[in-house]
Amino acid sequence: MRKSVLLFVLLLVLPGCSTWHSTKKYVKQSWETTKDYIDPPPEIDTDSYQFTNPNQEKLAKLMTPVDGPLSSLIRFVEDKDSKPDENWQKLLVTRFPWVHRVFVTDGNGEILFQQPGIPIKKFSEPLEFWGVWREISMATVVDYADLGAELYIGRPYFENIDFKGLIGVGFDPRSLLNLAPHPEELLFIHPGGGVWSLGEVDERGILDLPWDEILREHVQGQVKVGDKYYTWLVKYIGEEYYIYATESVDPKADGDSGWWLF
């Protein structure tokens, strides 16, 4: 009798398990079908990202590997509004090995600590970062030293609501240009100041262009210097502007094509 009861219980359990697995499979299939309908898997349409203007395509391919790390550095520094320690500085130079100098000052501009401890390049003159009280946007200064011009980005840091000092990061943009697939073809321009390039360019001719007038209405375009045409795109760091440029592939190409801004 005990054996018959045991057999009866097993027969009740086993069909139940079979029914549960079958139902579970059905629900899973139904959910996956519904999920694909309301939340379809992403598909990348590579044709949508093709340039019709060869000048814009060339500049985009050159500047993307450069502007990505530069933008990451800007975000890294912008996110720090309190006094950084030496570990923060070490992390910065590890993540951005093309950075030459990191320093932290007090409210009077005296350097409290820096990486490296003994800089390779000295300031050609004291750096002056101008700002407005409680303004925390990034500022830039270019130091035109004998060993090569360096771009410094800086932001204030605070304790509670009190200004306590400045965070500064310096690098030679020519080191950054090396990240481009063809570094010698990419220019980084400081209008009114200088041109960073690993190739031969007419620096004076580029700087003599009326950039202030051009940038009042345009953020990209094409300019002519001597017998060469350059396709360019503006890069804002805080409220300051810099220019990415490269020699145009086809000066007659349609300049109205869409731009992806990086």
Short mmCIF file of the C-alpha atoms (twelve columns), coordinates in Angstrom:
data_MODEL
# 
_entry.id   MODEL 
# 
loop_
_atom_site.group_PDB 
_atom_site.id 
_atom_site.type_symbol 
_atom_site.label_atom_id 
_atom_site.label_alt_id 
_atom_site.label_comp_id 
_atom_site.label_asym_id 
_atom_site.label_seq_id 
_atom_site.Cartn_x 
_atom_site.Cartn_y 
_atom_site.Cartn_z 
_atom_site.pdbx_PDB_model_num 
ATOM 1   C CA . MET A 1   0.000  0.000  0.000   1 
ATOM 2   C CA . ARG A 2   2.810  2.369  0.888   1 
ATOM 3   C CA . LYS A 3   4.414  1.661  -2.465  1 
ATOM 4   C CA . SER A 4   1.184  2.533  -4.332  1 
ATOM 5   C CA . VAL A 5   0.806  5.838  -2.518  1 
ATOM 6   C CA . LEU A 6   4.405  6.766  -3.248  1 
ATOM 7   C CA . LEU A 7   3.891  6.013  -6.945  1 
ATOM 8   C CA . PHE A 8   0.742  8.136  -7.000  1 
ATOM 9   C CA . VAL A 9   2.566  11.135 -5.484  1 
ATOM 10  C CA . LEU A 10  5.375  10.894 -8.005  1 
ATOM 11  C CA . LEU A 11  2.892  10.812 -10.859 1 
ATOM 12  C CA . LEU A 12  1.310  14.000 -9.558  1 
ATOM 13  C CA . VAL A 13  4.629  15.826 -9.256  1 
ATOM 14  C CA . LEU A 14  6.194  14.811 -12.540 1 
ATOM 15  C CA . PRO A 15  3.388  16.019 -14.841 1 
ATOM 16  C CA . GLY A 16  3.337  19.224 -12.820 1 
ATOM 17  C CA . CYS A 17  7.025  19.805 -13.521 1 
ATOM 18  C CA . SER A 18  6.499  19.118 -17.174 1 
ATOM 19  C CA . THR A 19  3.642  21.616 -17.327 1 
ATOM 20  C CA . TRP A 20  5.731  24.285 -15.522 1 
ATOM 21  C CA . HIS A 21  8.674  23.936 -17.892 1 
ATOM 22  C CA . SER A 22  6.357  24.139 -20.870 1 
ATOM 23  C CA . THR A 23  4.618  27.233 -19.499 1 
ATOM 24  C CA . LYS A 24  7.944  28.863 -18.608 1 
ATOM 25  C CA . LYS A 25  9.220  28.320 -22.134 1 
ATOM 26  C CA . TYR A 26  6.045  29.819 -23.597 1 
ATOM 27  C CA . VAL A 27  6.223  32.888 -21.362 1 
ATOM 28  C CA . LYS A 28  9.902  33.391 -22.216 1 
ATOM 29  C CA . GLN A 29  9.194  33.191 -25.944 1 
ATOM 30  C CA . SER A 30  6.251  35.590 -25.599 1 
ATOM 31  C CA . TRP A 31  8.319  38.076 -23.580 1 
ATOM 32  C CA . GLU A 32  11.207 38.033 -26.054 1 
ATOM 33  C CA . THR A 33  8.804  38.631 -28.936 1 
ATOM 34  C CA . THR A 34  7.102  41.494 -27.073 1 
ATOM 35  C CA . LYS A 35  10.456 42.968 -25.975 1 
ATOM 36  C CA . ASP A 36  11.718 43.017 -29.565 1 
ATOM 37  C CA . TYR A 37  8.555  44.896 -30.512 1 
ATOM 38  C CA . ILE A 38  8.591  47.568 -27.791 1 
ATOM 39  C CA . ASP A 39  12.382 47.767 -27.375 1 
ATOM 40  C CA . PRO A 40  13.985 46.553 -30.614 1 
ATOM 41  C CA . PRO A 41  17.720 45.768 -30.538 1 
ATOM 42  C CA . PRO A 42  19.761 48.703 -31.868 1 
ATOM 43  C CA . GLU A 43  20.947 48.571 -35.449 1 
ATOM 44  C CA . ILE A 44  23.790 50.729 -36.718 1 
ATOM 45  C CA . ASP A 45  23.175 52.243 -40.106 1 
ATOM 46  C CA . THR A 46  26.700 52.960 -41.278 1 
ATOM 47  C CA . ASP A 47  25.428 54.628 -44.433 1 
ATOM 48  C CA . SER A 48  23.971 57.468 -42.336 1 
ATOM 49  C CA . TYR A 49  27.455 58.528 -41.205 1 
ATOM 50  C CA . GLN A 50  29.062 58.830 -44.607 1 
ATOM 51  C CA . PHE A 51  30.335 62.261 -45.618 1 
ATOM 52  C CA . THR A 52  29.503 63.725 -48.981 1 
ATOM 53  C CA . ASN A 53  32.215 66.353 -48.591 1 
ATOM 54  C CA . PRO A 54  35.773 64.928 -48.780 1 
ATOM 55  C CA . ASN A 55  37.209 67.945 -46.938 1 
ATOM 56  C CA . GLN A 56  34.960 67.427 -43.936 1 
ATOM 57  C CA . GLU A 57  35.605 63.682 -43.980 1 
ATOM 58  C CA . LYS A 58  39.368 64.197 -43.946 1 
ATOM 59  C CA . LEU A 59  39.225 66.660 -41.039 1 
ATOM 60  C CA . ALA A 60  36.842 64.448 -39.053 1 
ATOM 61  C CA . LYS A 61  39.120 61.405 -39.391 1 
ATOM 62  C CA . LEU A 62  42.171 63.421 -38.354 1 
ATOM 63  C CA . MET A 63  40.666 65.272 -35.399 1 
ATOM 64  C CA . THR A 64  38.488 62.564 -33.814 1 
ATOM 65  C CA . PRO A 65  41.399 60.638 -32.183 1 
ATOM 66  C CA . VAL A 66  42.753 63.984 -30.929 1 
ATOM 67  C CA . ASP A 67  39.618 65.747 -29.765 1 
ATOM 68  C CA . GLY A 68  38.283 62.716 -27.893 1 
ATOM 69  C CA . PRO A 69  41.178 62.602 -25.368 1 
ATOM 70  C CA . LEU A 70  41.242 66.413 -25.123 1 
ATOM 71  C CA . SER A 71  37.519 66.516 -24.307 1 
ATOM 72  C CA . SER A 72  38.014 63.738 -21.734 1 
ATOM 73  C CA . LEU A 73  40.759 65.749 -20.039 1 
ATOM 74  C CA . ILE A 74  38.533 68.837 -19.928 1 
ATOM 75  C CA . ARG A 75  35.708 66.849 -18.299 1 
ATOM 76  C CA . PHE A 76  38.147 65.270 -15.823 1 
ATOM 77  C CA . VAL A 77  39.359 68.694 -14.660 1 
ATOM 78  C CA . GLU A 78  35.926 70.342 -14.763 1 
ATOM 79  C CA . ASP A 79  34.529 67.695 -12.401 1 
ATOM 80  C CA . LYS A 80  36.996 68.641 -9.656  1 
ATOM 81  C CA . ASP A 81  35.739 71.644 -7.664  1 
ATOM 82  C CA . SER A 82  37.555 70.911 -4.391  1 
ATOM 83  C CA . LYS A 83  41.267 70.859 -3.647  1 
ATOM 84  C CA . PRO A 84  42.792 67.810 -5.375  1 
ATOM 85  C CA . ASP A 85  45.455 65.729 -3.687  1 
ATOM 86  C CA . GLU A 86  48.597 64.221 -5.165  1 
ATOM 87  C CA . ASN A 87  46.815 60.955 -5.942  1 
ATOM 88  C CA . TRP A 88  44.371 62.845 -8.159  1 
ATOM 89  C CA . GLN A 89  47.288 64.427 -10.001 1 
ATOM 90  C CA . LYS A 90  48.986 61.068 -10.480 1 
ATOM 91  C CA . LEU A 91  45.762 59.582 -11.832 1 
ATOM 92  C CA . LEU A 92  45.464 62.458 -14.295 1 
ATOM 93  C CA . VAL A 93  48.943 62.042 -15.752 1 
ATOM 94  C CA . THR A 94  48.418 58.276 -15.920 1 
ATOM 95  C CA . ARG A 95  45.169 58.617 -17.870 1 
ATOM 96  C CA . PHE A 96  46.535 61.418 -20.066 1 
ATOM 97  C CA . PRO A 97  50.246 60.663 -20.630 1 
ATOM 98  C CA . TRP A 98  50.582 63.536 -23.120 1 
ATOM 99  C CA . VAL A 99  50.026 66.041 -20.271 1 
ATOM 100 C CA . HIS A 100 53.330 67.661 -19.285 1 
ATOM 101 C CA . ARG A 101 52.393 69.429 -16.078 1 
ATOM 102 C CA . VAL A 102 49.738 69.497 -13.350 1 
ATOM 103 C CA . PHE A 103 49.772 71.992 -10.502 1 
ATOM 104 C CA . VAL A 104 47.584 73.264 -7.668  1 
ATOM 105 C CA . THR A 105 47.895 76.779 -6.265  1 
ATOM 106 C CA . ASP A 106 46.579 78.566 -3.227  1 
ATOM 107 C CA . GLY A 107 44.375 81.649 -3.402  1 
ATOM 108 C CA . ASN A 108 47.431 83.883 -3.960  1 
ATOM 109 C CA . GLY A 109 48.726 81.902 -6.924  1 
ATOM 110 C CA . GLU A 110 51.552 80.163 -5.057  1 
ATOM 111 C CA . ILE A 111 52.060 76.563 -6.222  1 
ATOM 112 C CA . LEU A 112 51.294 74.123 -3.425  1 
ATOM 113 C CA . PHE A 113 52.300 70.941 -5.259  1 
ATOM 114 C CA . GLN A 114 52.766 69.772 -8.831  1 
ATOM 115 C CA . GLN A 115 53.479 66.841 -11.131 1 
ATOM 116 C CA . PRO A 116 56.288 66.376 -12.034 1 
ATOM 117 C CA . GLY A 117 58.026 67.829 -9.001  1 
ATOM 118 C CA . ILE A 118 60.654 69.476 -11.224 1 
ATOM 119 C CA . PRO A 119 59.004 70.560 -14.524 1 
ATOM 120 C CA . ILE A 120 60.846 70.037 -17.800 1 
ATOM 121 C CA . LYS A 121 59.714 73.461 -19.017 1 
ATOM 122 C CA . LYS A 122 59.619 76.619 -16.956 1 
ATOM 123 C CA . PHE A 123 56.980 79.292 -17.417 1 
ATOM 124 C CA . SER A 124 58.245 82.007 -19.755 1 
ATOM 125 C CA . GLU A 125 56.279 84.451 -17.593 1 
ATOM 126 C CA . PRO A 126 53.709 84.163 -14.789 1 
ATOM 127 C CA . LEU A 127 50.436 82.671 -15.999 1 
ATOM 128 C CA . GLU A 128 47.359 84.853 -15.593 1 
ATOM 129 C CA . PHE A 129 43.962 83.181 -15.489 1 
ATOM 130 C CA . TRP A 130 41.148 85.713 -15.621 1 
ATOM 131 C CA . GLY A 131 37.716 84.939 -14.249 1 
ATOM 132 C CA . VAL A 132 34.597 86.334 -12.683 1 
ATOM 133 C CA . TRP A 133 33.706 85.803 -9.035  1 
ATOM 134 C CA . ARG A 134 32.005 82.427 -8.633  1 
ATOM 135 C CA . GLU A 135 32.575 81.690 -12.316 1 
ATOM 136 C CA . ILE A 136 33.691 78.075 -12.557 1 
ATOM 137 C CA . SER A 137 33.993 77.571 -16.313 1 
ATOM 138 C CA . MET A 138 37.267 76.359 -17.742 1 
ATOM 139 C CA . ALA A 139 39.824 78.997 -18.708 1 
ATOM 140 C CA . THR A 140 42.894 78.685 -20.904 1 
ATOM 141 C CA . VAL A 141 46.269 80.388 -21.196 1 
ATOM 142 C CA . VAL A 142 48.987 79.752 -23.781 1 
ATOM 143 C CA . ASP A 143 52.582 80.082 -22.646 1 
ATOM 144 C CA . TYR A 144 54.874 80.734 -25.596 1 
ATOM 145 C CA . ALA A 145 58.073 79.361 -24.090 1 
ATOM 146 C CA . ASP A 146 61.393 78.925 -25.916 1 
ATOM 147 C CA . LEU A 147 61.072 75.127 -25.863 1 
ATOM 148 C CA . GLY A 148 57.638 75.273 -27.489 1 
ATOM 149 C CA . ALA A 149 54.276 76.793 -26.743 1 
ATOM 150 C CA . GLU A 150 52.144 75.016 -24.146 1 
ATOM 151 C CA . LEU A 151 48.416 75.242 -23.613 1 
ATOM 152 C CA . TYR A 152 47.257 75.447 -19.995 1 
ATOM 153 C CA . ILE A 153 43.711 74.811 -18.917 1 
ATOM 154 C CA . GLY A 154 42.612 75.796 -15.443 1 
ATOM 155 C CA . ARG A 155 39.667 76.068 -13.111 1 
ATOM 156 C CA . PRO A 156 39.172 77.368 -9.562  1 
ATOM 157 C CA . TYR A 157 38.496 75.122 -6.615  1 
ATOM 158 C CA . PHE A 158 36.556 75.980 -3.488  1 
ATOM 159 C CA . GLU A 159 36.062 75.108 0.148   1 
ATOM 160 C CA . ASN A 160 32.383 75.502 0.951   1 
ATOM 161 C CA . ILE A 161 31.698 78.699 -1.006  1 
ATOM 162 C CA . ASP A 162 35.138 80.246 -0.612  1 
ATOM 163 C CA . PHE A 163 37.653 80.431 -3.444  1 
ATOM 164 C CA . LYS A 164 40.807 78.617 -2.373  1 
ATOM 165 C CA . GLY A 165 43.003 78.307 -5.434  1 
ATOM 166 C CA . LEU A 166 43.489 77.064 -8.963  1 
ATOM 167 C CA . ILE A 167 43.942 73.709 -10.668 1 
ATOM 168 C CA . GLY A 168 46.172 73.948 -13.755 1 
ATOM 169 C CA . VAL A 169 47.048 71.406 -16.437 1 
ATOM 170 C CA . GLY A 170 49.565 72.063 -19.204 1 
ATOM 171 C CA . PHE A 171 50.476 70.216 -22.391 1 
ATOM 172 C CA . ASP A 172 52.072 70.793 -25.754 1 
ATOM 173 C CA . PRO A 173 49.295 70.264 -28.341 1 
ATOM 174 C CA . ARG A 174 51.884 68.833 -30.726 1 
ATOM 175 C CA . SER A 175 52.055 65.776 -28.450 1 
ATOM 176 C CA . LEU A 176 48.302 65.474 -28.753 1 
ATOM 177 C CA . LEU A 177 48.444 65.775 -32.558 1 
ATOM 178 C CA . ASN A 178 50.503 62.574 -32.623 1 
ATOM 179 C CA . LEU A 179 47.290 60.685 -31.867 1 
ATOM 180 C CA . ALA A 180 45.968 61.532 -35.343 1 
ATOM 181 C CA . PRO A 181 46.385 58.906 -38.094 1 
ATOM 182 C CA . HIS A 182 48.447 61.414 -40.112 1 
ATOM 183 C CA . PRO A 183 49.719 63.947 -37.548 1 
ATOM 184 C CA . GLU A 184 51.535 66.096 -40.081 1 
ATOM 185 C CA . GLU A 185 48.238 66.901 -41.813 1 
ATOM 186 C CA . LEU A 186 46.391 68.314 -38.785 1 
ATOM 187 C CA . LEU A 187 46.737 71.861 -37.447 1 
ATOM 188 C CA . PHE A 188 45.679 73.215 -34.049 1 
ATOM 189 C CA . ILE A 189 45.399 76.991 -34.153 1 
ATOM 190 C CA . HIS A 190 45.293 79.599 -31.410 1 
ATOM 191 C CA . PRO A 191 43.888 82.610 -33.311 1 
ATOM 192 C CA . GLY A 192 45.997 85.653 -32.615 1 
ATOM 193 C CA . GLY A 193 48.653 83.510 -30.946 1 
ATOM 194 C CA . GLY A 194 50.241 80.564 -32.711 1 
ATOM 195 C CA . VAL A 195 49.856 77.392 -34.751 1 
ATOM 196 C CA . TRP A 196 50.730 73.893 -33.549 1 
ATOM 197 C CA . SER A 197 51.713 71.606 -36.408 1 
ATOM 198 C CA . LEU A 198 54.035 68.702 -37.150 1 
ATOM 199 C CA . GLY A 199 54.331 69.726 -40.810 1 
ATOM 200 C CA . GLU A 200 55.366 72.789 -42.767 1 
ATOM 201 C CA . VAL A 201 52.720 75.543 -42.772 1 
ATOM 202 C CA . ASP A 202 52.485 79.270 -43.387 1 
ATOM 203 C CA . GLU A 203 51.932 80.159 -39.736 1 
ATOM 204 C CA . ARG A 204 51.978 83.915 -40.319 1 
ATOM 205 C CA . GLY A 205 49.447 83.641 -43.147 1 
ATOM 206 C CA . ILE A 206 47.112 81.525 -41.005 1 
ATOM 207 C CA . LEU A 207 47.306 83.912 -38.050 1 
ATOM 208 C CA . ASP A 208 46.733 86.949 -40.266 1 
ATOM 209 C CA . LEU A 209 43.269 85.686 -41.206 1 
ATOM 210 C CA . PRO A 210 40.449 87.756 -39.615 1 
ATOM 211 C CA . TRP A 211 39.414 84.995 -37.231 1 
ATOM 212 C CA . ASP A 212 37.405 87.261 -34.942 1 
ATOM 213 C CA . GLU A 213 35.281 88.367 -37.870 1 
ATOM 214 C CA . ILE A 214 34.986 84.842 -39.295 1 
ATOM 215 C CA . LEU A 215 33.909 83.330 -35.978 1 
ATOM 216 C CA . ARG A 216 31.126 85.849 -35.397 1 
ATOM 217 C CA . GLU A 217 28.943 83.922 -37.831 1 
ATOM 218 C CA . HIS A 218 30.640 80.582 -38.492 1 
ATOM 219 C CA . VAL A 219 31.910 77.577 -36.527 1 
ATOM 220 C CA . GLN A 220 33.289 75.730 -39.565 1 
ATOM 221 C CA . GLY A 221 34.259 76.473 -43.122 1 
ATOM 222 C CA . GLN A 222 37.122 76.868 -45.547 1 
ATOM 223 C CA . VAL A 223 39.815 79.546 -45.754 1 
ATOM 224 C CA . LYS A 224 42.569 80.312 -48.227 1 
ATOM 225 C CA . VAL A 225 46.177 80.989 -47.228 1 
ATOM 226 C CA . GLY A 226 48.454 81.742 -50.139 1 
ATOM 227 C CA . ASP A 227 47.667 79.086 -52.759 1 
ATOM 228 C CA . LYS A 228 46.343 76.546 -50.206 1 
ATOM 229 C CA . TYR A 229 42.826 75.974 -48.923 1 
ATOM 230 C CA . TYR A 230 42.135 74.770 -45.389 1 
ATOM 231 C CA . THR A 231 38.990 73.200 -43.994 1 
ATOM 232 C CA . TRP A 232 38.504 74.153 -40.355 1 
ATOM 233 C CA . LEU A 233 36.282 73.599 -37.311 1 
ATOM 234 C CA . VAL A 234 36.179 75.606 -34.087 1 
ATOM 235 C CA . LYS A 235 36.919 74.017 -30.689 1 
ATOM 236 C CA . TYR A 236 35.702 75.838 -27.586 1 
ATOM 237 C CA . ILE A 237 37.440 75.306 -24.255 1 
ATOM 238 C CA . GLY A 238 35.407 77.235 -21.759 1 
ATOM 239 C CA . GLU A 239 34.829 80.562 -23.466 1 
ATOM 240 C CA . GLU A 240 38.059 80.472 -25.476 1 
ATOM 241 C CA . TYR A 241 38.180 79.166 -29.017 1 
ATOM 242 C CA . TYR A 242 40.786 77.182 -30.910 1 
ATOM 243 C CA . ILE A 243 40.730 75.821 -34.451 1 
ATOM 244 C CA . TYR A 244 41.241 72.360 -35.938 1 
ATOM 245 C CA . ALA A 245 42.253 72.585 -39.601 1 
ATOM 246 C CA . THR A 246 43.666 70.555 -42.470 1 
ATOM 247 C CA . GLU A 247 44.462 71.255 -46.104 1 
ATOM 248 C CA . SER A 248 41.347 70.734 -48.221 1 
ATOM 249 C CA . VAL A 249 41.115 67.719 -50.501 1 
ATOM 250 C CA . ASP A 250 38.845 69.504 -52.973 1 
ATOM 251 C CA . PRO A 251 38.450 73.282 -52.493 1 
ATOM 252 C CA . LYS A 252 35.384 73.231 -54.754 1 
ATOM 253 C CA . ALA A 253 33.494 70.617 -52.725 1 
ATOM 254 C CA . ASP A 254 30.071 71.633 -51.440 1 
ATOM 255 C CA . GLY A 255 30.535 73.196 -48.008 1 
ATOM 256 C CA . ASP A 256 26.879 72.853 -46.941 1 
ATOM 257 C CA . SER A 257 27.063 69.201 -45.958 1 
ATOM 258 C CA . GLY A 258 26.253 68.319 -42.345 1 
ATOM 259 C CA . TRP A 259 28.970 68.245 -39.684 1 
ATOM 260 C CA . TRP A 260 29.370 65.945 -36.735 1 
ATOM 261 C CA . LEU A 261 30.767 68.072 -33.910 1 
ATOM 262 C CA . PHE A 262 33.121 66.281 -31.489 1 
# 
